[in-house]
Amino acid sequence: MIEGLFTLLAIPAMFIAPITGWMTFSFFRDGETASGWKSAAVFAATSGILFVAYQGAPGPTYTSGDCRTDWDGRSNSTVCE
């Protein structure tokens, strides 16, 4: 359930993170440190959400290598033992 929440939050975070990253750089460059730290906090939060959402992604599945295709006339499912 928590993975689904991070997935829903990751969609807008993909767009917000680069924008706030650039805003953080611009604020600190212009000497506005208070706004820079606020923007940095939003950047850290959205980057963290993206990191957690990516870590929850399913990886490749490995089988034993002893697989065959079962042709039964209706479907061709792969059977691994």
Residue, then its C-alpha position, 0 to 999 in steps of 0.5 A: m500500500i505504501e508503495g502505491l502512495f509513493t508511486l502516485l507521489a512520484i509522478p508529479a515529483m518527476f516534474i517538480a524536482p528538476i524545477t526546484g533544483w534549478m530554483t535552489f541554484s538560482f536563489f543561492r546564486d542571487g543571495e536569497t538564502a532563505s528562499g534557497w533553503k526552502s527550495a532545497a527542502v522541497f528538492a530534497a523531499t521530491s528527490g527522496i520520493l523518487f528514490v523510494a519509488y524507484q527502489g520499490a520497482p520490481g526487478p528482473t525475475y530469474t528462473s531456474g533455466d529449465c523452462r519449456t513452452d507448453w503448447d496446448g492449442r489454446s495458449n502458449s504459457t511458459v512452464c518452468e520447473 
